[in-house]
Amino acid sequence: MEIVNNKQIWKGFFNYQEDFEDIEQYIEVTFTMELNFNEDSFIGTTTDSESENIFDKPATVKGFIDRNKMSFVINYPCLYYKDENGKIVLDKKTKHPEIRYLGYYDEDYKVISGTWEMTLYEEKNLEDYLEAFAEGQFQMRRVQ
């Protein structure tokens, strides 16, 4: 995938799994990214349909492209989550975990598709190391 040094807009979606009374359901969330490329690296911002109305500034994006591989990290301004009733809760005193994305460009469809992962918690002691993750799929395409 050839990148020139410029500002680009990408649109897409990510999904994640929610459990409702033992029924697995995938939630799909649309997003828009404004990315500034400098050779094979980029920085920018992103807004998504789930969190766009709760933050006063967009999440940040930082990543790179290597041939057809795209890797980036998203950082939200602070922690947000859904409570047991599905309502979004904002915790301005706590940092949101980094969300790591890895995708590959499909030349035929002109999209980048891949997976994302976020560490929910880590527990370390002398004998064990436990981690819990949230993960899902994503897809995006350049629109400008």
C-alpha positions as CSV (number, residue, x, y, z in Angstrom):
1,M,0.0,0.0,0.0
2,E,1.5,3.3,-1.1
3,I,1.2,6.3,1.3
4,V,2.1,9.8,0.5
5,N,2.7,12.4,3.2
6,N,-0.6,14.0,3.8
7,K,-3.8,14.2,5.9
8,Q,-6.3,11.4,5.3
9,I,-9.7,10.5,6.6
10,W,-10.6,6.9,7.2
11,K,-14.0,5.5,8.2
12,G,-14.9,2.1,9.4
13,F,-16.2,0.0,12.3
14,F,-15.1,-2.1,15.2
15,N,-17.0,-4.7,17.1
16,Y,-17.0,-6.2,20.5
17,Q,-18.9,-8.9,22.3
18,E,-21.5,-8.3,25.0
19,D,-23.1,-11.0,27.1
20,F,-26.8,-10.8,27.8
21,E,-28.3,-13.6,29.8
22,D,-25.9,-16.2,28.3
23,I,-26.6,-14.9,24.8
24,E,-23.5,-13.6,23.0
25,Q,-24.1,-10.5,21.0
26,Y,-21.7,-8.4,18.9
27,I,-22.0,-4.7,19.1
28,E,-20.8,-2.8,16.0
29,V,-19.5,0.8,16.5
30,T,-18.7,3.1,13.5
31,F,-15.7,5.5,13.7
32,T,-14.0,8.2,11.7
33,M,-10.2,8.8,11.9
34,E,-8.3,11.9,10.8
35,L,-4.7,10.8,10.2
36,N,-1.6,12.8,9.4
37,F,1.0,10.6,7.6
38,N,4.8,11.2,7.6
39,E,6.2,8.5,5.4
40,D,5.3,5.1,7.1
41,S,4.1,6.5,10.5
42,F,1.0,8.5,11.4
43,I,-0.7,10.3,14.2
44,G,-4.2,11.6,14.5
45,T,-7.6,11.5,16.2
46,T,-10.6,9.3,16.1
47,T,-14.3,9.6,17.2
48,D,-16.7,6.8,17.3
49,S,-20.5,6.5,17.6
50,E,-20.4,5.0,21.0
51,S,-18.3,7.5,22.8
52,E,-18.5,10.7,20.7
53,N,-21.0,12.4,22.9
54,I,-19.3,11.7,26.3
55,F,-15.8,13.2,25.7
56,D,-15.0,16.9,25.1
57,K,-12.0,15.9,22.9
58,P,-11.4,13.0,20.5
59,A,-9.3,9.9,21.2
60,T,-5.7,9.9,19.9
61,V,-4.2,7.5,17.3
62,K,-0.6,6.7,16.7
63,G,0.7,4.0,14.4
64,F,2.7,2.8,11.4
65,I,2.3,1.1,8.1
66,D,4.7,-1.6,6.9
67,R,3.9,-2.8,3.3
68,N,0.3,-4.1,3.7
69,K,0.3,-4.2,7.5
70,M,-1.1,-1.3,9.6
71,S,-0.6,-1.2,13.4
72,F,-1.9,1.5,15.7
73,V,-2.8,2.4,19.3
74,I,-5.9,4.3,20.3
75,N,-6.0,6.3,23.6
76,Y,-9.3,7.7,24.9
77,P,-9.1,10.8,27.1
78,C,-10.1,8.8,30.2
79,L,-11.8,5.6,31.2
80,Y,-15.3,4.8,30.1
81,Y,-17.3,1.6,30.3
82,K,-20.8,0.3,30.3
83,D,-22.5,-0.6,33.6
84,E,-24.7,-3.6,34.3
85,N,-27.7,-1.7,32.7
86,G,-25.8,-0.9,29.5
87,K,-25.3,2.8,30.4
88,I,-22.0,4.4,29.7
89,V,-20.1,5.5,32.7
90,L,-17.2,8.1,32.6
91,D,-14.3,8.0,35.1
92,K,-12.3,11.1,34.5
93,K,-9.7,10.2,37.2
94,T,-8.7,6.9,35.6
95,K,-6.7,6.3,32.4
96,H,-8.3,4.2,29.8
97,P,-6.3,1.1,28.7
98,E,-4.6,1.4,25.4
99,I,-6.4,-0.3,22.5
100,R,-4.0,-2.0,20.1
101,Y,-5.1,-2.6,16.5
102,L,-3.4,-4.8,13.8
103,G,-4.8,-5.0,10.3
104,Y,-3.9,-5.9,6.8
105,Y,-4.7,-4.0,3.5
106,D,-6.8,-5.9,1.0
107,E,-5.8,-4.6,-2.5
108,D,-9.0,-6.0,-4.1
109,Y,-11.5,-4.5,-1.7
110,K,-9.3,-1.4,-0.7
111,V,-10.0,-2.0,3.0
112,I,-7.9,-2.7,6.1
113,S,-9.3,-5.5,8.2
114,G,-8.0,-7.0,11.4
115,T,-8.3,-7.3,15.1
116,W,-8.1,-5.1,18.2
117,E,-7.2,-5.9,21.8
118,M,-7.3,-4.2,25.1
119,T,-6.0,-5.4,28.5
120,L,-8.8,-5.1,31.1
121,Y,-6.7,-6.0,34.1
122,E,-3.4,-7.6,35.1
123,E,-2.7,-9.5,38.3
124,K,0.8,-10.5,39.2
125,N,2.1,-12.4,42.2
126,L,5.1,-14.6,42.8
127,E,3.8,-17.7,41.0
128,D,1.2,-16.5,38.5
129,Y,0.5,-13.8,36.0
130,L,-3.2,-13.3,35.1
131,E,-4.6,-11.0,32.4
132,A,-8.0,-10.4,31.1
133,F,-8.6,-9.0,27.6
134,A,-11.4,-7.5,25.5
135,E,-11.0,-8.1,21.8
136,G,-12.8,-7.8,18.5
137,Q,-12.6,-7.1,14.8
138,F,-12.3,-3.9,12.8
139,Q,-12.5,-2.8,9.2
140,M,-11.8,0.6,7.7
141,R,-11.2,2.3,4.4
142,R,-9.8,5.6,3.2
143,V,-12.5,8.1,2.2
144,Q,-10.4,11.2,1.6
